[in-house]
Amino acid sequence: MGNFDYLKKVPYFNELEDKSLEEIHKILIIKSFKKGSIIFMEGEKGEAIYFVKSGKVKISKTSSVGKEHIIKIMEEGDIFAESVLFVGGEYPATAEAIE
């Protein structure tokens, strides 16, 4: 499936007209992450939203004593870090590729 067709299936975009999807497709950047790679860290400046095209991503926060708390495991089709689009600022959690 091509990236444009993939966008048509993303819940946030599946009701948009092709013209609007074409504009989104123009700024779409495809990235692959190896297992164990950190996608972004809690507190970093939020610059993008992410879609899980395949694999899994762990979303976690670290407590003040350094303990990791897993918030959610994102799977194929999930979207994460979308809050930076609406409120801007920093990523509220860390994202790590786990599969």
Backbone atoms as SQL, in Angstrom:
CREATE TABLE atoms (id INTEGER PRIMARY KEY, chain TEXT, resi INTEGER, resn TEXT, atom TEXT, x REAL, y REAL, z REAL);
INSERT INTO atoms VALUES
  (1, 'A', 1, 'MET', 'N', 0.853, -1.174, 0.000),
  (2, 'A', 1, 'MET', 'CA', 0.000, 0.000, 0.000),
  (3, 'A', 1, 'MET', 'C', 0.899, 1.237, 0.000),
  (4, 'A', 2, 'GLY', 'N', 0.608, 2.160, -0.877),
  (5, 'A', 2, 'GLY', 'CA', 1.375, 3.399, -0.949),
  (6, 'A', 2, 'GLY', 'C', 1.047, 4.321, 0.212),
  (7, 'A', 3, 'ASN', 'N', 1.885, 5.322, 0.409),
  (8, 'A', 3, 'ASN', 'CA', 1.700, 6.238, 1.538),
  (9, 'A', 3, 'ASN', 'C', 0.415, 7.047, 1.430),
  (10, 'A', 4, 'PHE', 'N', 0.034, 7.426, 0.197),
  (11, 'A', 4, 'PHE', 'CA', -1.206, 8.183, 0.026),
  (12, 'A', 4, 'PHE', 'C', -2.405, 7.320, 0.410),
  (13, 'A', 5, 'ASP', 'N', -2.402, 6.064, -0.042),
  (14, 'A', 5, 'ASP', 'CA', -3.495, 5.151, 0.304),
  (15, 'A', 5, 'ASP', 'C', -3.523, 4.885, 1.806),
  (16, 'A', 6, 'TYR', 'N', -2.343, 4.824, 2.413),
  (17, 'A', 6, 'TYR', 'CA', -2.270, 4.629, 3.858),
  (18, 'A', 6, 'TYR', 'C', -2.946, 5.790, 4.590),
  (19, 'A', 7, 'LEU', 'N', -2.678, 7.018, 4.147),
  (20, 'A', 7, 'LEU', 'CA', -3.295, 8.191, 4.776),
  (21, 'A', 7, 'LEU', 'C', -4.816, 8.110, 4.743),
  (22, 'A', 8, 'LYS', 'N', -5.361, 7.567, 3.664),
  (23, 'A', 8, 'LYS', 'CA', -6.818, 7.450, 3.536),
  (24, 'A', 8, 'LYS', 'C', -7.412, 6.551, 4.617),
  (25, 'A', 9, 'LYS', 'N', -6.602, 5.665, 5.173),
  (26, 'A', 9, 'LYS', 'CA', -7.083, 4.726, 6.185),
  (27, 'A', 9, 'LYS', 'C', -6.849, 5.214, 7.616),
  (28, 'A', 10, 'VAL', 'N', -6.072, 6.281, 7.772),
  (29, 'A', 10, 'VAL', 'CA', -5.795, 6.823, 9.107),
  (30, 'A', 10, 'VAL', 'C', -7.058, 7.505, 9.635),
  (31, 'A', 11, 'PRO', 'N', -7.516, 7.134, 10.844),
  (32, 'A', 11, 'PRO', 'CA', -8.769, 7.687, 11.374),
  (33, 'A', 11, 'PRO', 'C', -8.879, 9.206, 11.336),
  (34, 'A', 12, 'TYR', 'N', -7.805, 9.921, 11.616),
  (35, 'A', 12, 'TYR', 'CA', -7.866, 11.384, 11.604),
  (36, 'A', 12, 'TYR', 'C', -8.092, 11.942, 10.205),
  (37, 'A', 13, 'PHE', 'N', -7.730, 11.191, 9.183),
  (38, 'A', 13, 'PHE', 'CA', -7.735, 11.712, 7.823),
  (39, 'A', 13, 'PHE', 'C', -8.713, 11.014, 6.882),
  (40, 'A', 14, 'ASN', 'N', -9.321, 9.913, 7.298),
  (41, 'A', 14, 'ASN', 'CA', -10.084, 9.093, 6.357),
  (42, 'A', 14, 'ASN', 'C', -11.336, 9.759, 5.796),
  (43, 'A', 15, 'GLU', 'N', -11.764, 10.851, 6.354),
  (44, 'A', 15, 'GLU', 'CA', -12.938, 11.537, 5.813),
  (45, 'A', 15, 'GLU', 'C', -12.576, 12.779, 5.007),
  (46, 'A', 16, 'LEU', 'N', -11.292, 13.057, 4.875),
  (47, 'A', 16, 'LEU', 'CA', -10.855, 14.220, 4.104),
  (48, 'A', 16, 'LEU', 'C', -10.925, 13.943, 2.610),
  (49, 'A', 17, 'GLU', 'N', -11.104, 15.001, 1.860),
  (50, 'A', 17, 'GLU', 'CA', -11.088, 14.874, 0.406),
  (51, 'A', 17, 'GLU', 'C', -9.656, 14.664, -0.064),
  (52, 'A', 18, 'ASP', 'N', -9.515, 14.083, -1.259),
  (53, 'A', 18, 'ASP', 'CA', -8.188, 13.788, -1.801),
  (54, 'A', 18, 'ASP', 'C', -7.304, 15.027, -1.882),
  (55, 'A', 19, 'LYS', 'N', -7.884, 16.181, -2.192),
  (56, 'A', 19, 'LYS', 'CA', -7.092, 17.410, -2.300),
  (57, 'A', 19, 'LYS', 'C', -6.412, 17.729, -0.963),
  (58, 'A', 20, 'SER', 'N', -7.142, 17.593, 0.126),
  (59, 'A', 20, 'SER', 'CA', -6.572, 17.840, 1.454),
  (60, 'A', 20, 'SER', 'C', -5.524, 16.787, 1.800),
  (61, 'A', 21, 'LEU', 'N', -5.805, 15.533, 1.450),
  (62, 'A', 21, 'LEU', 'CA', -4.841, 14.467, 1.703),
  (63, 'A', 21, 'LEU', 'C', -3.554, 14.679, 0.920),
  (64, 'A', 22, 'GLU', 'N', -3.662, 15.217, -0.275),
  (65, 'A', 22, 'GLU', 'CA', -2.473, 15.494, -1.087),
  (66, 'A', 22, 'GLU', 'C', -1.575, 16.518, -0.392),
  (67, 'A', 23, 'GLU', 'N', -2.176, 17.515, 0.256),
  (68, 'A', 23, 'GLU', 'CA', -1.390, 18.519, 0.985),
  (69, 'A', 23, 'GLU', 'C', -0.665, 17.880, 2.170),
  (70, 'A', 24, 'ILE', 'N', -1.342, 16.995, 2.865),
  (71, 'A', 24, 'ILE', 'CA', -0.722, 16.292, 3.989),
  (72, 'A', 24, 'ILE', 'C', 0.389, 15.380, 3.471),
  (73, 'A', 25, 'HIS', 'N', 0.111, 14.689, 2.376),
  (74, 'A', 25, 'HIS', 'CA', 1.092, 13.772, 1.788),
  (75, 'A', 25, 'HIS', 'C', 2.383, 14.500, 1.416),
  (76, 'A', 26, 'LYS', 'N', 2.274, 15.758, 1.008),
  (77, 'A', 26, 'LYS', 'CA', 3.455, 16.542, 0.619),
  (78, 'A', 26, 'LYS', 'C', 4.425, 16.745, 1.782),
  (79, 'A', 27, 'ILE', 'N', 3.902, 16.806, 3.005),
  (80, 'A', 27, 'ILE', 'CA', 4.768, 17.055, 4.162),
  (81, 'A', 27, 'ILE', 'C', 5.031, 15.789, 4.988),
  (82, 'A', 28, 'LEU', 'N', 4.504, 14.676, 4.527),
  (83, 'A', 28, 'LEU', 'CA', 4.683, 13.403, 5.215),
  (84, 'A', 28, 'LEU', 'C', 6.130, 12.931, 5.087),
  (85, 'A', 29, 'ILE', 'N', 6.705, 12.520, 6.197),
  (86, 'A', 29, 'ILE', 'CA', 8.057, 11.967, 6.208),
  (87, 'A', 29, 'ILE', 'C', 7.965, 10.554, 6.774),
  (88, 'A', 30, 'ILE', 'N', 8.438, 9.588, 5.997),
  (89, 'A', 30, 'ILE', 'CA', 8.424, 8.196, 6.444),
  (90, 'A', 30, 'ILE', 'C', 9.740, 7.908, 7.162),
  (91, 'A', 31, 'LYS', 'N', 9.635, 7.378, 8.372),
  (92, 'A', 31, 'LYS', 'CA', 10.820, 7.013, 9.146),
  (93, 'A', 31, 'LYS', 'C', 10.656, 5.588, 9.647),
  (94, 'A', 32, 'SER', 'N', 11.759, 4.877, 9.691),
  (95, 'A', 32, 'SER', 'CA', 11.782, 3.536, 10.273),
  (96, 'A', 32, 'SER', 'C', 12.684, 3.577, 11.499),
  (97, 'A', 33, 'PHE', 'N', 12.287, 2.850, 12.520),
  (98, 'A', 33, 'PHE', 'CA', 13.059, 2.803, 13.755),
  (99, 'A', 33, 'PHE', 'C', 13.337, 1.349, 14.112),
  (100, 'A', 34, 'LYS', 'N', 14.569, 1.058, 14.471),
  (101, 'A', 34, 'LYS', 'CA', 14.934, -0.281, 14.909),
  (102, 'A', 34, 'LYS', 'C', 14.450, -0.497, 16.336),
  (103, 'A', 35, 'LYS', 'N', 14.220, -1.766, 16.679),
  (104, 'A', 35, 'LYS', 'CA', 13.823, -2.126, 18.031),
  (105, 'A', 35, 'LYS', 'C', 14.811, -1.523, 19.027),
  (106, 'A', 36, 'GLY', 'N', 14.288, -0.864, 20.046),
  (107, 'A', 36, 'GLY', 'CA', 15.117, -0.236, 21.066),
  (108, 'A', 36, 'GLY', 'C', 15.442, 1.221, 20.796),
  (109, 'A', 37, 'SER', 'N', 15.115, 1.700, 19.596),
  (110, 'A', 37, 'SER', 'CA', 15.387, 3.103, 19.259),
  (111, 'A', 37, 'SER', 'C', 14.409, 4.026, 19.969),
  (112, 'A', 38, 'ILE', 'N', 14.923, 5.131, 20.481),
  (113, 'A', 38, 'ILE', 'CA', 14.076, 6.154, 21.087),
  (114, 'A', 38, 'ILE', 'C', 13.598, 7.076, 19.971),
  (115, 'A', 39, 'ILE', 'N', 12.294, 7.223, 19.850),
  (116, 'A', 39, 'ILE', 'CA', 11.705, 8.080, 18.819),
  (117, 'A', 39, 'ILE', 'C', 11.738, 9.532, 19.292),
  (118, 'A', 40, 'PHE', 'N', 11.338, 9.748, 20.534),
  (119, 'A', 40, 'PHE', 'CA', 11.488, 11.045, 21.189),
  (120, 'A', 40, 'PHE', 'C', 11.463, 10.830, 22.689),
  (121, 'A', 41, 'MET', 'N', 12.010, 11.800, 23.405),
  (122, 'A', 41, 'MET', 'CA', 12.088, 11.733, 24.866),
  (123, 'A', 41, 'MET', 'C', 11.088, 12.696, 25.501),
  (124, 'A', 42, 'GLU', 'N', 10.573, 12.276, 26.618),
  (125, 'A', 42, 'GLU', 'CA', 9.721, 13.142, 27.431),
  (126, 'A', 42, 'GLU', 'C', 10.451, 14.459, 27.673),
  (127, 'A', 43, 'GLY', 'N', 9.772, 15.571, 27.425),
  (128, 'A', 43, 'GLY', 'CA', 10.359, 16.885, 27.652),
  (129, 'A', 43, 'GLY', 'C', 10.990, 17.520, 26.426),
  (130, 'A', 44, 'GLU', 'N', 11.247, 16.725, 25.373),
  (131, 'A', 44, 'GLU', 'CA', 11.781, 17.309, 24.141),
  (132, 'A', 44, 'GLU', 'C', 10.711, 18.148, 23.455),
  (133, 'A', 45, 'LYS', 'N', 11.142, 19.130, 22.698),
  (134, 'A', 45, 'LYS', 'CA', 10.208, 19.970, 21.957),
  (135, 'A', 45, 'LYS', 'C', 9.424, 19.107, 20.967),
  (136, 'A', 46, 'GLY', 'N', 8.103, 19.213, 21.033),
  (137, 'A', 46, 'GLY', 'CA', 7.242, 18.458, 20.132),
  (138, 'A', 46, 'GLY', 'C', 7.226, 19.069, 18.744),
  (139, 'A', 47, 'GLU', 'N', 7.575, 18.262, 17.751),
  (140, 'A', 47, 'GLU', 'CA', 7.653, 18.776, 16.388),
  (141, 'A', 47, 'GLU', 'C', 6.845, 17.976, 15.383),
  (142, 'A', 48, 'ALA', 'N', 6.322, 16.816, 15.777),
  (143, 'A', 48, 'ALA', 'CA', 5.626, 15.970, 14.803),
  (144, 'A', 48, 'ALA', 'C', 4.665, 15.034, 15.513),
  (145, 'A', 49, 'ILE', 'N', 3.720, 14.525, 14.745),
  (146, 'A', 49, 'ILE', 'CA', 2.889, 13.424, 15.220),
  (147, 'A', 49, 'ILE', 'C', 3.364, 12.177, 14.482),
  (148, 'A', 50, 'TYR', 'N', 3.042, 11.033, 15.026),
  (149, 'A', 50, 'TYR', 'CA', 3.534, 9.771, 14.486),
  (150, 'A', 50, 'TYR', 'C', 2.387, 8.801, 14.267),
  (151, 'A', 51, 'PHE', 'N', 2.544, 7.979, 13.233),
  (152, 'A', 51, 'PHE', 'CA', 1.607, 6.914, 12.906),
  (153, 'A', 51, 'PHE', 'C', 2.386, 5.609, 12.917),
  (154, 'A', 52, 'VAL', 'N', 1.832, 4.582, 13.530),
  (155, 'A', 52, 'VAL', 'CA', 2.495, 3.281, 13.524),
  (156, 'A', 52, 'VAL', 'C', 2.007, 2.533, 12.291),
  (157, 'A', 53, 'LYS', 'N', 2.868, 2.450, 11.288),
  (158, 'A', 53, 'LYS', 'CA', 2.519, 1.734, 10.061),
  (159, 'A', 53, 'LYS', 'C', 2.720, 0.236, 10.256),
  (160, 'A', 54, 'SER', 'N', 3.743, -0.128, 11.025),
  (161, 'A', 54, 'SER', 'CA', 3.971, -1.526, 11.401),
  (162, 'A', 54, 'SER', 'C', 4.823, -1.539, 12.665),
  (163, 'A', 55, 'GLY', 'N', 4.751, -2.631, 13.402),
  (164, 'A', 55, 'GLY', 'CA', 5.513, -2.752, 14.641),
  (165, 'A', 55, 'GLY', 'C', 4.751, -2.241, 15.851),
  (166, 'A', 56, 'LYS', 'N', 5.489, -1.989, 16.927),
  (167, 'A', 56, 'LYS', 'CA', 4.900, -1.504, 18.178),
  (168, 'A', 56, 'LYS', 'C', 5.798, -0.432, 18.783),
  (169, 'A', 57, 'VAL', 'N', 5.170, 0.493, 19.495),
  (170, 'A', 57, 'VAL', 'CA', 5.881, 1.590, 20.148),
  (171, 'A', 57, 'VAL', 'C', 5.411, 1.674, 21.598),
  (172, 'A', 58, 'LYS', 'N', 6.371, 1.737, 22.507),
  (173, 'A', 58, 'LYS', 'CA', 6.056, 1.875, 23.935),
  (174, 'A', 58, 'LYS', 'C', 6.065, 3.355, 24.292),
  (175, 'A', 59, 'ILE', 'N', 4.986, 3.810, 24.920),
  (176, 'A', 59, 'ILE', 'CA', 4.888, 5.176, 25.421),
  (177, 'A', 59, 'ILE', 'C', 5.035, 5.092, 26.939),
  (178, 'A', 60, 'SER', 'N', 6.014, 5.831, 27.484),
  (179, 'A', 60, 'SER', 'CA', 6.260, 5.738, 28.923),
  (180, 'A', 60, 'SER', 'C', 6.665, 7.085, 29.508),
  (181, 'A', 61, 'LYS', 'N', 6.523, 7.173, 30.819),
  (182, 'A', 61, 'LYS', 'CA', 6.971, 8.346, 31.574),
  (183, 'A', 61, 'LYS', 'C', 7.913, 7.841, 32.664),
  (184, 'A', 62, 'THR', 'N', 8.812, 8.702, 33.074),
  (185, 'A', 62, 'THR', 'CA', 9.749, 8.354, 34.135),
  (186, 'A', 62, 'THR', 'C', 9.410, 9.172, 35.380),
  (187, 'A', 63, 'SER', 'N', 9.311, 8.477, 36.512),
  (188, 'A', 63, 'SER', 'CA', 8.986, 9.160, 37.772),
  (189, 'A', 63, 'SER', 'C', 10.185, 9.960, 38.265),
  (190, 'A', 64, 'SER', 'N', 9.961, 10.747, 39.297),
  (191, 'A', 64, 'SER', 'CA', 11.033, 11.576, 39.865),
  (192, 'A', 64, 'SER', 'C', 12.161, 10.734, 40.467),
  (193, 'A', 65, 'VAL', 'N', 11.871, 9.464, 40.768),
  (194, 'A', 65, 'VAL', 'CA', 12.911, 8.573, 41.302),
  (195, 'A', 65, 'VAL', 'C', 13.502, 7.670, 40.217),
  (196, 'A', 66, 'GLY', 'N', 13.137, 7.940, 38.960),
  (197, 'A', 66, 'GLY', 'CA', 13.718, 7.212, 37.843),
  (198, 'A', 66, 'GLY', 'C', 13.016, 5.936, 37.432),
  (199, 'A', 67, 'LYS', 'N', 11.848, 5.668, 37.996),
  (200, 'A', 67, 'LYS', 'CA', 11.106, 4.456, 37.639),
  (201, 'A', 67, 'LYS', 'C', 10.268, 4.700, 36.382),
  (202, 'A', 68, 'GLU', 'N', 10.350, 3.750, 35.445),
  (203, 'A', 68, 'GLU', 'CA', 9.580, 3.859, 34.204),
  (204, 'A', 68, 'GLU', 'C', 8.150, 3.375, 34.427),
  (205, 'A', 69, 'HIS', 'N', 7.198, 4.149, 33.930),
  (206, 'A', 69, 'HIS', 'CA', 5.788, 3.777, 33.973),
  (207, 'A', 69, 'HIS', 'C', 5.292, 3.706, 32.535),
  (208, 'A', 70, 'ILE', 'N', 4.895, 2.510, 32.116),
  (209, 'A', 70, 'ILE', 'CA', 4.399, 2.345, 30.748),
  (210, 'A', 70, 'ILE', 'C', 2.978, 2.874, 30.684),
  (211, 'A', 71, 'ILE', 'N', 2.761, 3.821, 29.786),
  (212, 'A', 71, 'ILE', 'CA', 1.445, 4.427, 29.604),
  (213, 'A', 71, 'ILE', 'C', 0.608, 3.582, 28.649),
  (214, 'A', 72, 'LYS', 'N', 1.224, 3.195, 27.535),
  (215, 'A', 72, 'LYS', 'CA', 0.485, 2.447, 26.518),
  (216, 'A', 72, 'LYS', 'C', 1.465, 1.834, 25.533),
  (217, 'A', 73, 'ILE', 'N', 1.036, 0.743, 24.920),
  (218, 'A', 73, 'ILE', 'CA', 1.767, 0.147, 23.802),
  (219, 'A', 73, 'ILE', 'C', 0.966, 0.465, 22.543),
  (220, 'A', 74, 'MET', 'N', 1.585, 1.195, 21.632),
  (221, 'A', 74, 'MET', 'CA', 0.929, 1.573, 20.380),
  (222, 'A', 74, 'MET', 'C', 1.201, 0.489, 19.345),
  (223, 'A', 75, 'GLU', 'N', 0.174, 0.166, 18.547),
  (224, 'A', 75, 'GLU', 'CA', 0.300, -0.880, 17.540),
  (225, 'A', 75, 'GLU', 'C', -0.057, -0.340, 16.167),
  (226, 'A', 76, 'GLU', 'N', 0.069, -1.196, 15.175),
  (227, 'A', 76, 'GLU', 'CA', -0.219, -0.810, 13.797),
  (228, 'A', 76, 'GLU', 'C', -1.558, -0.073, 13.701),
  (229, 'A', 77, 'GLY', 'N', -1.519, 1.087, 13.057),
  (230, 'A', 77, 'GLY', 'CA', -2.722, 1.896, 12.876),
  (231, 'A', 77, 'GLY', 'C', -2.910, 2.972, 13.930),
  (232, 'A', 78, 'ASP', 'N', -2.164, 2.881, 15.030),
  (233, 'A', 78, 'ASP', 'CA', -2.299, 3.875, 16.098),
  (234, 'A', 78, 'ASP', 'C', -1.555, 5.166, 15.757),
  (235, 'A', 79, 'ILE', 'N', -2.014, 6.244, 16.356),
  (236, 'A', 79, 'ILE', 'CA', -1.407, 7.567, 16.210),
  (237, 'A', 79, 'ILE', 'C', -0.959, 8.002, 17.604),
  (238, 'A', 80, 'PHE', 'N', 0.223, 8.626, 17.680),
  (239, 'A', 80, 'PHE', 'CA', 0.657, 9.127, 18.983),
  (240, 'A', 80, 'PHE', 'C', 1.376, 10.454, 18.836),
  (241, 'A', 81, 'ALA', 'N', 1.444, 11.171, 19.940),
  (242, 'A', 81, 'ALA', 'CA', 2.049, 12.506, 20.043),
  (243, 'A', 81, 'ALA', 'C', 1.211, 13.577, 19.362),
  (244, 'A', 82, 'GLU', 'N', -0.044, 13.275, 19.099),
  (245, 'A', 82, 'GLU', 'CA', -0.902, 14.267, 18.440),
  (246, 'A', 82, 'GLU', 'C', -1.201, 15.463, 19.329),
  (247, 'A', 83, 'SER', 'N', -1.000, 15.328, 20.629),
  (248, 'A', 83, 'SER', 'CA', -1.267, 16.453, 21.532),
  (249, 'A', 83, 'SER', 'C', -0.397, 17.663, 21.207),
  (250, 'A', 84, 'VAL', 'N', 0.789, 17.449, 20.633),
  (251, 'A', 84, 'VAL', 'CA', 1.648, 18.592, 20.307),
  (252, 'A', 84, 'VAL', 'C', 1.048, 19.456, 19.203),
  (253, 'A', 85, 'LEU', 'N', 0.144, 18.889, 18.416),
  (254, 'A', 85, 'LEU', 'CA', -0.528, 19.685, 17.381),
  (255, 'A', 85, 'LEU', 'C', -1.504, 20.676, 17.991),
  (256, 'A', 86, 'PHE', 'N', -2.117, 20.280, 19.093),
  (257, 'A', 86, 'PHE', 'CA', -3.180, 21.081, 19.669),
  (258, 'A', 86, 'PHE', 'C', -2.704, 22.017, 20.775),
  (259, 'A', 87, 'VAL', 'N', -1.737, 21.584, 21.543),
  (260, 'A', 87, 'VAL', 'CA', -1.275, 22.420, 22.648),
  (261, 'A', 87, 'VAL', 'C', 0.174, 22.863, 22.491),
  (262, 'A', 88, 'GLY', 'N', 0.875, 22.292, 21.524),
  (263, 'A', 88, 'GLY', 'CA', 2.273, 22.654, 21.310),
  (264, 'A', 88, 'GLY', 'C', 3.131, 22.230, 22.479),
  (265, 'A', 89, 'GLY', 'N', 4.286, 22.784, 22.554),
  (266, 'A', 89, 'GLY', 'CA', 5.151, 22.503, 23.688),
  (267, 'A', 89, 'GLY', 'C', 5.977, 21.253, 23.536),
  (268, 'A', 90, 'GLU', 'N', 6.104, 20.534, 24.640),
  (269, 'A', 90, 'GLU', 'CA', 6.999, 19.391, 24.721),
  (270, 'A', 90, 'GLU', 'C', 6.237, 18.074, 24.659),
  (271, 'A', 91, 'TYR', 'N', 6.965, 17.023, 24.268),
  (272, 'A', 91, 'TYR', 'CA', 6.370, 15.687, 24.308),
  (273, 'A', 91, 'TYR', 'C', 6.130, 15.315, 25.769),
  (274, 'A', 92, 'PRO', 'N', 4.927, 14.860, 26.097),
  (275, 'A', 92, 'PRO', 'CA', 4.612, 14.558, 27.493),
  (276, 'A', 92, 'PRO', 'C', 5.143, 13.209, 27.978),
  (277, 'A', 93, 'ALA', 'N', 5.687, 12.401, 27.067),
  (278, 'A', 93, 'ALA', 'CA', 6.177, 11.068, 27.419),
  (279, 'A', 93, 'ALA', 'C', 7.283, 10.677, 26.438),
  (280, 'A', 94, 'THR', 'N', 7.910, 9.541, 26.706),
  (281, 'A', 94, 'THR', 'CA', 8.955, 9.003, 25.835),
  (282, 'A', 94, 'THR', 'C', 8.345, 7.928, 24.944),
  (283, 'A', 95, 'ALA', 'N', 8.784, 7.872, 23.692),
  (284, 'A', 95, 'ALA', 'CA', 8.332, 6.845, 22.755),
  (285, 'A', 95, 'ALA', 'C', 9.536, 6.020, 22.314),
  (286, 'A', 96, 'GLU', 'N', 9.398, 4.694, 22.413),
  (287, 'A', 96, 'GLU', 'CA', 10.485, 3.780, 22.045),
  (288, 'A', 96, 'GLU', 'C', 9.945, 2.677, 21.145),
  (289, 'A', 97, 'ALA', 'N', 10.639, 2.406, 20.046),
  (290, 'A', 97, 'ALA', 'CA', 10.267, 1.297, 19.163),
  (291, 'A', 97, 'ALA', 'C', 10.587, -0.012, 19.884),
  (292, 'A', 98, 'ILE', 'N', 9.583, -0.885, 20.005),
  (293, 'A', 98, 'ILE', 'CA', 9.821, -2.156, 20.698),
  (294, 'A', 98, 'ILE', 'C', 9.618, -3.360, 19.787),
  (295, 'A', 99, 'GLU', 'N', 9.192, -3.114, 18.574),
  (296, 'A', 99, 'GLU', 'CA', 9.004, -4.212, 17.614),
  (297, 'A', 99, 'GLU', 'C', 9.033, -3.673, 16.216);
